[in-house]
Amino acid sequence: MMVLVSDGRANVGMGGKIKDELMEISERTKQLGVHTIVIDTEVVDSSFMEMRLGYCREIAEMTGGKYYPISGLSSEALYSIVDEEQKLLLEANT
């Protein structure tokens, strides 16, 4: 299981277009069967930067994973999400 906590923005790309790289890695992750939970930390709260990229939602969709925006998530809620997903994985593999 992979828990990805990200704003979906690349710090350093691998040389190509960032979105293409994200989608390629997401597809590989799905092919490997990695259960994915994406916690989206992208927050747009200034007039300077009003555009949301939405890459985290796309990553979750491409991996077949679950998507959660960080807004409104407490640490307890995050723990509960991960705990519940682990239980579901264990049940599916037994």
Steps between C-alpha positions, in 0.01 A plus 500: 500500500624848415372813670592797282481837674562762233389818330558325167766748394842375399804629682729356235373330189671209326549700183164479326166664546400481866141383441613229259757381755238489776259302286771255390608436860137468607434241231808301606385515861162358400662225292709398801183469706597763756194603704513881500355767725555858384478785751483823299668794675454741210346814645430808292443787736648803330391716211848453350448128449138412444545203268488152646693240305294208626782254439440315828146410400632376164771295673234335717286426194792362298616272783147389585561645844306708747512881498463728803547878509695613807252775584292386793711191570619473857793280597247260654303485174818432304597221739151353470515505119834318492391252768177418316681458166752264663217289641333483159828390340554230760146370455541495121824302527373232740 
